[in-house]
Amino acid sequence: MPPRLTDRTALARNRARADVLFLQAASADDVHERLIEVNRTFTAPAVVTGFPEAWAEWMPSAKIVEDRETLDLEEGAHDLIIHALSLHWADDPIGQLVQCRHALKSDGLLIATLFAGQTLHELRSVLAEAEVAQTGGLSPRILPMGEVRDLGGLLQRAGLALPVADMMPLTVTYDTPIHLMRDLRAMGEGNAMDQRQRTPTGRKIFAQAMSRYVDTFVMDDGRIPATFEIATLTGWAPSESQQKPLRPGSAMTRLSDALGTDELPLDRSDD
């Protein structure tokens, strides 16, 4: 059995202390804009989240579901499911998406958001450099982040139709790296990895990492940046009413005709 990614007890403890939810709010705003563009009325929405009170306020008509390993979702009960900025903590992200697909009605919409890509790459690099310099080894401190091209494949593996994945980059600036670390704890996004080091980070490692952060990334105004990238995955429960891709070789016109060019045979003389 593969090692678990997340210590769910530690994650719940971190989230219970959270009181800075501006990135959750940014994700909610983005989801609302996407729903406006879809131009469809959803009557049975659900939100999977680790921050139920906030999302209950942002989407009062939705059923709020805790992002546990087994989701409290009924099969075929919802025409819209939002998996809200928590999929990065899932031990089995495909399993989470499959559960959401089963809970969707035919032609229902899933929108899943998660931290991905280059999120916290600045902090990740300076912590790694400082720890290697001080101890010669590394311990898990920041979650591994999926790339958008790989995350899109999760939707297909989960059986969702018309899959789309994109990334929203956000740069947040702070007075010092210490302020960033405090904010991460206040977001409920502190280290809850199951394989994390259980003892506090040594003072020398921490001090060297903070110094490297400033030396490497300081901006012209003296503040330091922190990169966050929110990936958004959208897919639909399969339905006969959806557009289907054409079968290969079924085109009725040539591409050269559409472009107004001459079609030339491929020269294979050098093969």
DRENPA-3360 file (N, C-alpha, C; in nm, 2 decimals, always signed):
BEGIN
1 = MPPRLTDR = +0.08/-0.12/+0.00/+0.00/+0.00/+0.00/+0.09/+0.13/+0.00 ~ +0.06/+0.22/-0.09/+0.15/+0.34/-0.10/+0.13/+0.42/+0.03 ~ +0.24/+0.50/+0.07/+0.23/+0.58/+0.19/+0.12/+0.69/+0.17 ~ +0.06/+0.73/+0.28/-0.04/+0.83/+0.27/+0.02/+0.97/+0.26 ~ -0.04/+1.05/+0.18/+0.01/+1.18/+0.16/-0.02/+1.27/+0.28 ~ -0.14/+1.26/+0.33/-0.19/+1.36/+0.42/-0.22/+1.30/+0.56 ~ -0.18/+1.37/+0.66/-0.23/+1.34/+0.80/-0.36/+1.42/+0.82 ~ -0.47/+1.35/+0.81/-0.60/+1.42/+0.82/-0.63/+1.48/+0.95;
9 = TALARNRA = -0.57/+1.43/+1.06/-0.59/+1.49/+1.19/-0.52/+1.62/+1.20 ~ -0.40/+1.62/+1.15/-0.32/+1.75/+1.15/-0.39/+1.85/+1.05 ~ -0.44/+1.81/+0.94/-0.50/+1.90/+0.84/-0.63/+1.96/+0.91 ~ -0.71/+1.88/+0.97/-0.83/+1.93/+1.04/-0.79/+2.03/+1.15 ~ -0.69/+2.00/+1.22/-0.64/+2.09/+1.33/-0.59/+2.23/+1.26 ~ -0.52/+2.22/+1.15/-0.48/+2.34/+1.08/-0.60/+2.42/+1.04 ~ -0.69/+2.36/+0.98/-0.81/+2.43/+0.92/-0.89/+2.49/+1.03 ~ -0.90/+2.42/+1.15/-0.98/+2.48/+1.26/-0.93/+2.61/+1.31;
17 = RADVLFLQ = -0.80/+2.63/+1.29/-0.74/+2.76/+1.33/-0.74/+2.87/+1.22 ~ -0.78/+2.83/+1.10/-0.77/+2.92/+0.99/-0.87/+3.04/+1.00 ~ -0.81/+3.16/+0.97/-0.90/+3.28/+0.97/-0.86/+3.38/+0.86 ~ -0.77/+3.33/+0.77/-0.73/+3.41/+0.66/-0.77/+3.33/+0.53 ~ -0.88/+3.37/+0.47/-0.93/+3.29/+0.36/-0.94/+3.36/+0.23 ~ -0.84/+3.46/+0.20/-0.85/+3.54/+0.08/-0.83/+3.45/-0.05 ~ -0.75/+3.35/-0.04/-0.74/+3.26/-0.16/-0.86/+3.18/-0.18 ~ -0.92/+3.13/-0.07/-1.05/+3.06/-0.09/-1.15/+3.16/-0.15;
25 = AASADDVH = -1.15/+3.28/-0.11/-1.25/+3.38/-0.17/-1.22/+3.41/-0.31 ~ -1.09/+3.41/-0.35/-1.05/+3.44/-0.49/-1.10/+3.32/-0.57 ~ -1.08/+3.20/-0.52/-1.13/+3.08/-0.59/-1.28/+3.08/-0.61 ~ -1.35/+3.12/-0.50/-1.50/+3.13/-0.51/-1.54/+3.24/-0.62 ~ -1.47/+3.35/-0.62/-1.51/+3.45/-0.72/-1.49/+3.40/-0.86 ~ -1.38/+3.33/-0.88/-1.35/+3.27/-1.01/-1.45/+3.17/-1.05 ~ -1.49/+3.09/-0.96/-1.60/+2.99/-0.99/-1.73/+3.06/-1.02 ~ -1.77/+3.16/-0.95/-1.89/+3.23/-0.98/-1.88/+3.29/-1.13;
33 = ERLIEVNR = -1.77/+3.34/-1.16/-1.75/+3.40/-1.30/-1.77/+3.29/-1.40 ~ -1.71/+3.17/-1.38/-1.72/+3.06/-1.47/-1.87/+3.02/-1.49 ~ -1.94/+3.02/-1.37/-2.08/+2.97/-1.38/-2.17/+3.07/-1.46 ~ -2.13/+3.20/-1.45/-2.20/+3.30/-1.53/-2.18/+3.28/-1.68 ~ -2.06/+3.24/-1.72/-2.03/+3.21/-1.86/-2.09/+3.09/-1.91 ~ -2.12/+2.99/-1.82/-2.19/+2.87/-1.86/-2.33/+2.90/-1.90 ~ -2.39/+3.00/-1.83/-2.52/+3.04/-1.87/-2.63/+2.93/-1.85 ~ -2.62/+2.87/-1.74/-2.72/+2.76/-1.71/-2.77/+2.77/-1.56;
41 = TFTAPAVV = -2.89/+2.75/-1.54/-2.94/+2.75/-1.40/-2.92/+2.62/-1.34 ~ -2.85/+2.61/-1.23/-2.83/+2.49/-1.15/-2.92/+2.49/-1.03 ~ -2.99/+2.38/-1.01/-3.09/+2.37/-0.90/-3.05/+2.28/-0.79 ~ -2.94/+2.20/-0.81/-2.90/+2.11/-0.70/-2.75/+2.11/-0.69 ~ -2.69/+2.22/-0.64/-2.55/+2.22/-0.63/-2.49/+2.16/-0.50 ~ -2.37/+2.12/-0.51/-2.30/+2.08/-0.39/-2.16/+2.13/-0.39 ~ -2.10/+2.16/-0.27/-1.96/+2.20/-0.26/-1.89/+2.11/-0.17 ~ -1.77/+2.06/-0.22/-1.68/+1.98/-0.14/-1.57/+2.07/-0.09;
49 = TGFPEAWA = -1.56/+2.08/+0.04/-1.47/+2.18/+0.10/-1.42/+2.15/+0.24 ~ -1.30/+2.20/+0.27/-1.25/+2.19/+0.40/-1.28/+2.31/+0.49 ~ -1.36/+2.41/+0.43/-1.39/+2.53/+0.50/-1.55/+2.55/+0.48 ~ -1.63/+2.47/+0.55/-1.77/+2.47/+0.52/-1.84/+2.60/+0.56 ~ -1.80/+2.67/+0.66/-1.87/+2.79/+0.70/-1.85/+2.90/+0.59 ~ -1.73/+2.91/+0.54/-1.71/+3.01/+0.43/-1.79/+2.98/+0.31 ~ -1.78/+2.86/+0.26/-1.85/+2.82/+0.14/-2.00/+2.82/+0.15 ~ -2.05/+2.79/+0.27/-2.19/+2.80/+0.30/-2.24/+2.95/+0.28;
57 = EWMPSAKI = -2.16/+3.04/+0.32/-2.19/+3.18/+0.30/-2.18/+3.22/+0.15 ~ -2.08/+3.17/+0.08/-2.06/+3.21/-0.06/-2.16/+3.14/-0.15 ~ -2.21/+3.02/-0.11/-2.30/+2.95/-0.19/-2.41/+2.89/-0.10 ~ -2.50/+2.98/-0.06/-2.60/+2.94/+0.04/-2.70/+2.83/-0.01 ~ -2.72/+2.82/-0.14/-2.81/+2.72/-0.19/-2.75/+2.58/-0.20 ~ -2.62/+2.56/-0.18/-2.55/+2.44/-0.21/-2.55/+2.35/-0.08 ~ -2.54/+2.22/-0.11/-2.51/+2.12/+0.00/-2.36/+2.13/+0.02 ~ -2.32/+2.15/+0.15/-2.18/+2.16/+0.19/-2.13/+2.02/+0.23;
65 = VEDRETLD = -2.03/+1.97/+0.17/-1.98/+1.83/+0.19/-1.83/+1.84/+0.24 ~ -1.80/+1.78/+0.35/-1.66/+1.78/+0.39/-1.57/+1.70/+0.30 ~ -1.45/+1.74/+0.28/-1.36/+1.67/+0.18/-1.29/+1.55/+0.25 ~ -1.37/+1.46/+0.29/-1.32/+1.33/+0.35/-1.28/+1.24/+0.23 ~ -1.22/+1.13/+0.27/-1.18/+1.02/+0.17/-1.31/+0.97/+0.10 ~ -1.41/+0.95/+0.18/-1.54/+0.91/+0.12/-1.64/+1.03/+0.14 ~ -1.68/+1.08/+0.02/-1.76/+1.20/+0.02/-1.91/+1.17/+0.05 ~ -1.97/+1.26/+0.12/-2.12/+1.24/+0.16/-2.20/+1.29/+0.04;
73 = LEEGAHDL = -2.20/+1.22/-0.07/-2.27/+1.26/-0.19/-2.35/+1.14/-0.24 ~ -2.48/+1.17/-0.27/-2.57/+1.07/-0.33/-2.55/+1.05/-0.48 ~ -2.57/+0.93/-0.53/-2.55/+0.91/-0.67/-2.66/+0.98/-0.75 ~ -2.61/+1.06/-0.85/-2.71/+1.12/-0.94/-2.79/+1.23/-0.88 ~ -2.74/+1.29/-0.77/-2.83/+1.39/-0.69/-2.80/+1.53/-0.73 ~ -2.69/+1.56/-0.80/-2.66/+1.70/-0.82/-2.63/+1.74/-0.97 ~ -2.67/+1.86/-1.01/-2.64/+1.90/-1.14/-2.51/+1.99/-1.14 ~ -2.46/+2.02/-1.03/-2.33/+2.10/-1.02/-2.26/+2.06/-0.89;
81 = IIHALSLH = -2.13/+2.02/-0.90/-2.05/+2.00/-0.79/-1.92/+2.08/-0.80 ~ -1.89/+2.15/-0.69/-1.76/+2.23/-0.69/-1.67/+2.16/-0.58 ~ -1.56/+2.12/-0.62/-1.46/+2.06/-0.53/-1.36/+2.18/-0.50 ~ -1.38/+2.24/-0.39/-1.33/+2.38/-0.37/-1.19/+2.38/-0.30 ~ -1.09/+2.40/-0.37/-0.95/+2.43/-0.33/-0.91/+2.33/-0.22 ~ -0.93/+2.20/-0.23/-0.89/+2.11/-0.13/-0.84/+1.98/-0.20 ~ -0.85/+1.96/-0.33/-0.81/+1.84/-0.39/-0.66/+1.81/-0.38 ~ -0.58/+1.92/-0.36/-0.43/+1.90/-0.35/-0.40/+1.82/-0.22;
89 = WADDPIGQ = -0.49/+1.81/-0.12/-0.46/+1.74/+0.00/-0.52/+1.59/-0.01 ~ -0.58/+1.55/-0.12/-0.64/+1.42/-0.13/-0.53/+1.31/-0.16 ~ -0.54/+1.20/-0.08/-0.45/+1.09/-0.11/-0.49/+1.02/-0.24 ~ -0.61/+1.03/-0.28/-0.66/+0.97/-0.40/-0.74/+1.07/-0.48 ~ -0.68/+1.16/-0.55/-0.75/+1.27/-0.62/-0.85/+1.21/-0.73 ~ -0.80/+1.10/-0.80/-0.89/+1.04/-0.90/-1.02/+0.99/-0.83 ~ -1.00/+0.92/-0.72/-1.11/+0.87/-0.65/-1.21/+0.98/-0.61 ~ -1.16/+1.09/-0.57/-1.25/+1.21/-0.53/-1.33/+1.25/-0.66;
97 = LVQCRHAL = -1.26/+1.26/-0.77/-1.33/+1.30/-0.89/-1.43/+1.20/-0.94 ~ -1.40/+1.07/-0.92/-1.49/+0.96/-0.96/-1.62/+0.97/-0.87 ~ -1.60/+0.99/-0.74/-1.71/+1.01/-0.65/-1.80/+1.12/-0.70 ~ -1.74/+1.23/-0.74/-1.81/+1.35/-0.78/-1.89/+1.32/-0.91 ~ -1.82/+1.24/-1.00/-1.89/+1.21/-1.13/-2.02/+1.12/-1.10 ~ -2.00/+1.03/-1.01/-2.12/+0.94/-0.98/-2.23/+1.02/-0.92 ~ -2.20/+1.13/-0.85/-2.30/+1.21/-0.78/-2.37/+1.31/-0.87 ~ -2.31/+1.32/-0.99/-2.37/+1.42/-1.09/-2.49/+1.36/-1.17;
105 = KSDGLLIA = -2.58/+1.44/-1.20/-2.69/+1.40/-1.29/-2.63/+1.40/-1.43 ~ -2.70/+1.34/-1.52/-2.65/+1.34/-1.66/-2.63/+1.48/-1.71 ~ -2.52/+1.51/-1.77/-2.48/+1.64/-1.82/-2.46/+1.74/-1.70 ~ -2.44/+1.69/-1.58/-2.40/+1.78/-1.47/-2.26/+1.83/-1.48 ~ -2.23/+1.94/-1.42/-2.10/+2.00/-1.43/-2.02/+1.98/-1.30 ~ -1.89/+1.95/-1.31/-1.79/+1.95/-1.20/-1.69/+2.06/-1.23 ~ -1.67/+2.14/-1.12/-1.56/+2.23/-1.12/-1.47/+2.20/-1.00 ~ -1.35/+2.17/-1.02/-1.26/+2.13/-0.91/-1.14/+2.23/-0.91;
113 = TLFAGQTL = -1.11/+2.29/-0.80/-1.00/+2.38/-0.79/-0.89/+2.33/-0.69 ~ -0.77/+2.36/-0.72/-0.66/+2.31/-0.63/-0.54/+2.39/-0.65 ~ -0.45/+2.40/-0.55/-0.32/+2.46/-0.57/-0.23/+2.36/-0.65 ~ -0.16/+2.42/-0.75/-0.08/+2.34/-0.84/+0.04/+2.42/-0.89 ~ +0.10/+2.36/-0.99/+0.21/+2.43/-1.07/+0.32/+2.48/-0.98 ~ +0.35/+2.61/-0.99/+0.46/+2.67/-0.92/+0.42/+2.73/-0.78 ~ +0.31/+2.68/-0.73/+0.27/+2.73/-0.60/+0.38/+2.72/-0.49 ~ +0.42/+2.83/-0.43/+0.52/+2.84/-0.32/+0.65/+2.78/-0.37;
121 = HELRSVLA = +0.69/+2.80/-0.50/+0.82/+2.75/-0.54/+0.93/+2.83/-0.48 ~ +0.91/+2.95/-0.44/+1.02/+3.03/-0.37/+1.05/+2.97/-0.24 ~ +0.94/+2.95/-0.16/+0.96/+2.89/-0.03/+1.02/+2.75/-0.03 ~ +0.97/+2.67/-0.13/+1.02/+2.53/-0.14/+1.17/+2.53/-0.17 ~ +1.21/+2.62/-0.26/+1.35/+2.62/-0.30/+1.45/+2.66/-0.19 ~ +1.41/+2.77/-0.11/+1.50/+2.81/-0.01/+1.50/+2.72/+0.11 ~ +1.39/+2.66/+0.14/+1.39/+2.56/+0.25/+1.48/+2.44/+0.22 ~ +1.47/+2.39/+0.09/+1.54/+2.28/+0.05/+1.69/+2.31/+0.05;
129 = EAEVAQTG = +1.73/+2.43/+0.00/+1.87/+2.46/+0.00/+1.93/+2.48/+0.14 ~ +1.85/+2.54/+0.23/+1.90/+2.55/+0.37/+1.91/+2.42/+0.44 ~ +1.81/+2.33/+0.42/+1.82/+2.20/+0.49/+1.93/+2.12/+0.44 ~ +1.95/+2.12/+0.31/+2.06/+2.04/+0.25/+2.20/+2.09/+0.30 ~ +2.21/+2.22/+0.31/+2.33/+2.29/+0.36/+2.36/+2.25/+0.50 ~ +2.25/+2.24/+0.58/+2.27/+2.22/+0.73/+2.28/+2.08/+0.77 ~ +2.20/+1.99/+0.70/+2.19/+1.85/+0.74/+2.23/+1.75/+0.63 ~ +2.24/+1.79/+0.51/+2.27/+1.70/+0.40/+2.16/+1.62/+0.35;
137 = GLSPRILP = +2.03/+1.65/+0.40/+1.91/+1.57/+0.36/+1.79/+1.66/+0.35 ~ +1.68/+1.60/+0.31/+1.56/+1.68/+0.29/+1.44/+1.61/+0.36 ~ +1.35/+1.68/+0.42/+1.23/+1.63/+0.47/+1.11/+1.69/+0.41 ~ +0.99/+1.62/+0.40/+0.88/+1.68/+0.33/+0.82/+1.80/+0.40 ~ +0.81/+1.91/+0.33/+0.76/+2.04/+0.39/+0.65/+2.10/+0.32 ~ +0.65/+2.09/+0.18/+0.55/+2.15/+0.10/+0.49/+2.04/+0.01 ~ +0.36/+2.04/-0.01/+0.30/+1.94/-0.10/+0.36/+1.94/-0.24 ~ +0.37/+1.82/-0.30/+0.40/+1.81/-0.44/+0.28/+1.88/-0.52;
145 = MGEVRDLG = +0.32/+1.95/-0.62/+0.22/+2.02/-0.70/+0.21/+1.97/-0.84 ~ +0.09/+1.93/-0.89/+0.06/+1.88/-1.02/+0.07/+1.99/-1.13 ~ +0.11/+1.95/-1.25/+0.11/+2.04/-1.36/-0.02/+2.03/-1.43 ~ -0.06/+2.14/-1.50/-0.19/+2.15/-1.55/-0.22/+2.04/-1.66 ~ -0.11/+2.01/-1.74/-0.13/+1.91/-1.85/-0.16/+1.77/-1.79 ~ -0.10/+1.75/-1.67/-0.13/+1.62/-1.60/-0.26/+1.62/-1.53 ~ -0.30/+1.73/-1.47/-0.43/+1.74/-1.40/-0.54/+1.72/-1.49 ~ -0.53/+1.77/-1.62/-0.64/+1.75/-1.71/-0.67/+1.61/-1.74;
153 = GLLQRAGL = -0.56/+1.52/-1.74/-0.58/+1.38/-1.76/-0.66/+1.31/-1.65 ~ -0.66/+1.37/-1.53/-0.73/+1.31/-1.42/-0.88/+1.31/-1.45 ~ -0.93/+1.42/-1.52/-1.07/+1.43/-1.55/-1.11/+1.31/-1.64 ~ -1.03/+1.29/-1.74/-1.06/+1.18/-1.84/-1.06/+1.04/-1.77 ~ -0.96/+1.02/-1.68/-0.95/+0.90/-1.61/-1.07/+0.88/-1.51 ~ -1.13/+0.99/-1.47/-1.24/+0.98/-1.38/-1.37/+0.96/-1.46 ~ -1.37/+0.96/-1.59/-1.48/+0.94/-1.68/-1.57/+1.06/-1.71 ~ -1.51/+1.18/-1.69/-1.58/+1.30/-1.72/-1.56/+1.34/-1.87;
161 = ALPVADMM = -1.66/+1.40/-1.93/-1.66/+1.44/-2.07/-1.62/+1.59/-2.08 ~ -1.57/+1.62/-2.20/-1.54/+1.76/-2.23/-1.44/+1.82/-2.13 ~ -1.34/+1.75/-2.09/-1.25/+1.80/-1.99/-1.17/+1.92/-2.03 ~ -1.15/+2.02/-1.93/-1.07/+2.14/-1.95/-1.00/+2.16/-1.83 ~ -0.87/+2.20/-1.84/-0.79/+2.24/-1.72/-0.71/+2.37/-1.75 ~ -0.71/+2.46/-1.66/-0.64/+2.58/-1.68/-0.58/+2.63/-1.55 ~ -0.50/+2.73/-1.55/-0.43/+2.77/-1.43/-0.44/+2.92/-1.41 ~ -0.47/+2.97/-1.29/-0.48/+3.11/-1.25/-0.37/+3.14/-1.16;
169 = PLTVTYDT = -0.27/+3.22/-1.21/-0.15/+3.25/-1.13/-0.18/+3.38/-1.04 ~ -0.14/+3.37/-0.92/-0.15/+3.48/-0.82/-0.02/+3.51/-0.75 ~ +0.02/+3.63/-0.74/+0.14/+3.66/-0.67/+0.10/+3.75/-0.55 ~ +0.13/+3.71/-0.43/+0.10/+3.78/-0.31/+0.24/+3.83/-0.25 ~ +0.24/+3.95/-0.21/+0.37/+4.00/-0.15/+0.36/+4.03/+0.00 ~ +0.47/+4.01/+0.06/+0.48/+4.02/+0.21/+0.60/+4.11/+0.25 ~ +0.59/+4.16/+0.37/+0.70/+4.24/+0.43/+0.82/+4.15/+0.44 ~ +0.80/+4.03/+0.50/+0.91/+3.94/+0.52/+0.87/+3.80/+0.50;
177 = PIHLMRDL = +0.96/+3.70/+0.49/+0.92/+3.56/+0.48/+0.84/+3.51/+0.60 ~ +0.87/+3.57/+0.72/+0.80/+3.54/+0.84/+0.65/+3.56/+0.82 ~ +0.62/+3.68/+0.76/+0.48/+3.71/+0.74/+0.41/+3.61/+0.65 ~ +0.48/+3.56/+0.55/+0.43/+3.45/+0.46/+0.40/+3.33/+0.54 ~ +0.50/+3.29/+0.63/+0.48/+3.17/+0.71/+0.36/+3.18/+0.80 ~ +0.34/+3.29/+0.86/+0.23/+3.32/+0.95/+0.10/+3.31/+0.87 ~ +0.10/+3.36/+0.74/-0.02/+3.36/+0.66/-0.06/+3.22/+0.62 ~ +0.04/+3.14/+0.59/+0.01/+3.00/+0.55/-0.06/+2.92/+0.67;
185 = RAMGEGNA = -0.01/+2.95/+0.79/-0.08/+2.89/+0.90/-0.22/+2.94/+0.92 ~ -0.24/+3.07/+0.90/-0.37/+3.13/+0.91/-0.46/+3.09/+0.80 ~ -0.41/+3.04/+0.69/-0.49/+2.99/+0.58/-0.53/+2.84/+0.60 ~ -0.48/+2.78/+0.70/-0.50/+2.64/+0.72/-0.42/+2.55/+0.62 ~ -0.32/+2.61/+0.56/-0.24/+2.54/+0.46/-0.10/+2.51/+0.51 ~ -0.08/+2.50/+0.64/+0.05/+2.46/+0.70/+0.08/+2.31/+0.67 ~ +0.20/+2.27/+0.70/+0.24/+2.13/+0.67/+0.16/+2.03/+0.74 ~ +0.08/+1.95/+0.67/+0.00/+1.84/+0.72/+0.03/+1.71/+0.65;
193 = MDQRQRTP = +0.15/+1.71/+0.59/+0.19/+1.59/+0.52/+0.22/+1.47/+0.62 ~ +0.18/+1.35/+0.58/+0.19/+1.24/+0.68/+0.34/+1.21/+0.71 ~ +0.43/+1.23/+0.61/+0.57/+1.19/+0.63/+0.65/+1.31/+0.67 ~ +0.59/+1.42/+0.72/+0.66/+1.54/+0.76/+0.75/+1.51/+0.89 ~ +0.85/+1.59/+0.91/+0.93/+1.58/+1.03/+0.84/+1.63/+1.14 ~ +0.84/+1.55/+1.25/+0.75/+1.59/+1.36/+0.81/+1.68/+1.46 ~ +0.95/+1.70/+1.45/+1.01/+1.79/+1.54/+1.02/+1.93/+1.48 ~ +1.03/+2.04/+1.56/+1.04/+2.17/+1.50/+1.16/+2.19/+1.41;
201 = TGRKIFAQ = +1.15/+2.27/+1.31/+1.26/+2.30/+1.22/+1.37/+2.37/+1.30 ~ +1.50/+2.33/+1.28/+1.61/+2.39/+1.35/+1.62/+2.53/+1.32 ~ +1.67/+2.61/+1.42/+1.68/+2.75/+1.41/+1.77/+2.79/+1.30 ~ +1.88/+2.72/+1.28/+1.98/+2.75/+1.18/+1.92/+2.73/+1.04 ~ +1.85/+2.62/+1.02/+1.78/+2.60/+0.89/+1.68/+2.71/+0.86 ~ +1.60/+2.74/+0.96/+1.50/+2.84/+0.94/+1.56/+2.98/+0.91 ~ +1.66/+3.01/+0.99/+1.72/+3.15/+0.97/+1.79/+3.15/+0.83 ~ +1.85/+3.05/+0.79/+1.92/+3.05/+0.66/+1.82/+3.05/+0.55;
209 = AMSRYVDT = +1.71/+2.98/+0.56/+1.61/+2.98/+0.46/+1.54/+3.12/+0.44 ~ +1.52/+3.19/+0.55/+1.46/+3.32/+0.54/+1.56/+3.42/+0.48 ~ +1.68/+3.40/+0.51/+1.78/+3.49/+0.45/+1.80/+3.47/+0.30 ~ +1.80/+3.34/+0.26/+1.80/+3.31/+0.12/+1.68/+3.36/+0.05 ~ +1.56/+3.35/+0.11/+1.44/+3.40/+0.05/+1.46/+3.55/+0.01 ~ +1.50/+3.63/+0.10/+1.52/+3.77/+0.08/+1.63/+3.80/-0.03 ~ +1.74/+3.73/-0.01/+1.85/+3.75/-0.10/+1.82/+3.72/-0.25 ~ +1.74/+3.61/-0.26/+1.71/+3.56/-0.40/+1.59/+3.63/-0.46;
217 = FVMDDGRI = +1.48/+3.66/-0.38/+1.36/+3.70/-0.44/+1.31/+3.84/-0.41 ~ +1.38/+3.92/-0.33/+1.34/+4.05/-0.29/+1.30/+4.13/-0.41 ~ +1.19/+4.21/-0.40/+1.15/+4.30/-0.51/+1.20/+4.44/-0.49 ~ +1.18/+4.52/-0.59/+1.24/+4.66/-0.58/+1.19/+4.74/-0.47 ~ +1.06/+4.71/-0.42/+1.01/+4.78/-0.31/+1.05/+4.72/-0.17 ~ +1.13/+4.62/-0.17/+1.18/+4.56/-0.05/+1.09/+4.45/+0.00 ~ +0.97/+4.42/-0.06/+0.89/+4.31/-0.02/+0.93/+4.19/-0.09 ~ +0.88/+4.07/-0.04/+0.91/+3.94/-0.11/+0.78/+3.88/-0.16;
225 = PATFEIAT = +0.79/+3.82/-0.28/+0.67/+3.76/-0.34/+0.65/+3.61/-0.30 ~ +0.53/+3.57/-0.31/+0.49/+3.43/-0.29/+0.40/+3.39/-0.40 ~ +0.43/+3.29/-0.48/+0.35/+3.25/-0.59/+0.25/+3.15/-0.55 ~ +0.13/+3.17/-0.60/+0.02/+3.07/-0.58/-0.04/+3.05/-0.72 ~ -0.06/+2.92/-0.76/-0.13/+2.89/-0.89/-0.25/+2.80/-0.85 ~ -0.36/+2.85/-0.89/-0.49/+2.77/-0.87/-0.53/+2.71/-1.00 ~ -0.52/+2.58/-1.00/-0.57/+2.50/-1.12/-0.72/+2.48/-1.11 ~ -0.79/+2.50/-1.22/-0.93/+2.47/-1.23/-0.96/+2.37/-1.33;
233 = LTGWAPSE = -1.02/+2.26/-1.28/-1.06/+2.15/-1.37/-1.21/+2.15/-1.39 ~ -1.25/+2.14/-1.51/-1.40/+2.14/-1.54/-1.43/+2.02/-1.63 ~ -1.53/+1.95/-1.60/-1.58/+1.83/-1.68/-1.72/+1.81/-1.66 ~ -1.78/+1.74/-1.75/-1.93/+1.71/-1.75/-1.96/+1.56/-1.73 ~ -2.06/+1.53/-1.66/-2.11/+1.39/-1.66/-2.15/+1.36/-1.80 ~ -2.11/+1.24/-1.85/-2.15/+1.21/-1.99/-2.30/+1.21/-2.01 ~ -2.34/+1.26/-2.13/-2.48/+1.27/-2.17/-2.49/+1.25/-2.32 ~ -2.59/+1.19/-2.37/-2.61/+1.17/-2.52/-2.63/+1.31/-2.59;
241 = SQQKPLRP = -2.67/+1.41/-2.51/-2.69/+1.54/-2.57/-2.56/+1.62/-2.60 ~ -2.45/+1.57/-2.55/-2.33/+1.65/-2.56/-2.27/+1.62/-2.70 ~ -2.19/+1.72/-2.75/-2.12/+1.71/-2.87/-2.01/+1.60/-2.86 ~ -2.00/+1.52/-2.97/-1.90/+1.41/-2.97/-1.80/+1.44/-3.08 ~ -1.67/+1.40/-3.05/-1.57/+1.42/-3.15/-1.59/+1.34/-3.27 ~ -1.56/+1.38/-3.39/-1.57/+1.31/-3.51/-1.48/+1.19/-3.51 ~ -1.53/+1.08/-3.58/-1.44/+0.96/-3.59/-1.33/+0.99/-3.69 ~ -1.20/+0.95/-3.65/-1.09/+0.98/-3.74/-1.12/+0.93/-3.89;
249 = GSAMTRLS = -1.09/+1.01/-3.99/-1.11/+0.98/-4.12/-1.25/+1.01/-4.18 ~ -1.33/+1.07/-4.09/-1.47/+1.09/-4.14/-1.49/+1.23/-4.20 ~ -1.38/+1.31/-4.21/-1.40/+1.45/-4.26/-1.45/+1.44/-4.41 ~ -1.54/+1.54/-4.44/-1.60/+1.54/-4.57/-1.52/+1.64/-4.67 ~ -1.43/+1.72/-4.61/-1.36/+1.81/-4.70/-1.21/+1.80/-4.66 ~ -1.12/+1.84/-4.75/-0.98/+1.84/-4.72/-0.94/+1.97/-4.65 ~ -0.83/+1.96/-4.57/-0.78/+2.08/-4.51/-0.72/+2.18/-4.61 ~ -0.66/+2.12/-4.71/-0.60/+2.21/-4.82/-0.71/+2.29/-4.89;
257 = DALGTDEL = -0.83/+2.23/-4.91/-0.94/+2.31/-4.97/-0.98/+2.42/-4.88 ~ -0.99/+2.40/-4.75/-1.03/+2.50/-4.66/-0.93/+2.61/-4.65 ~ -0.80/+2.58/-4.67/-0.69/+2.68/-4.66/-0.66/+2.74/-4.80 ~ -0.72/+2.69/-4.90/-0.69/+2.74/-5.04/-0.55/+2.72/-5.09 ~ -0.50/+2.60/-5.05/-0.36/+2.56/-5.09/-0.36/+2.43/-5.17 ~ -0.25/+2.40/-5.23/-0.23/+2.28/-5.30/-0.18/+2.17/-5.21 ~ -0.23/+2.05/-5.22/-0.19/+1.94/-5.14/-0.08/+1.86/-5.21 ~ +0.04/+1.85/-5.15/+0.15/+1.78/-5.21/+0.18/+1.65/-5.15;
265 = PLDRSDD = +0.21/+1.54/-5.22/+0.24/+1.41/-5.16/+0.37/+1.42/-5.08 ~ +0.38/+1.34/-4.97/+0.50/+1.34/-4.89/+0.61/+1.27/-4.96 ~ +0.73/+1.34/-4.96/+0.85/+1.28/-5.02/+0.91/+1.18/-4.93 ~ +0.91/+1.05/-4.97/+0.97/+0.95/-4.89/+1.10/+0.89/-4.95 ~ +1.16/+0.97/-5.04/+1.27/+0.92/-5.12/+1.39/+0.89/-5.03 ~ +1.40/+0.96/-4.91/+1.52/+0.94/-4.82/+1.49/+0.84/-4.72 ~ +1.37/+0.78/-4.72/+1.34/+0.68/-4.61/+1.42/+0.55/-4.63;
% end
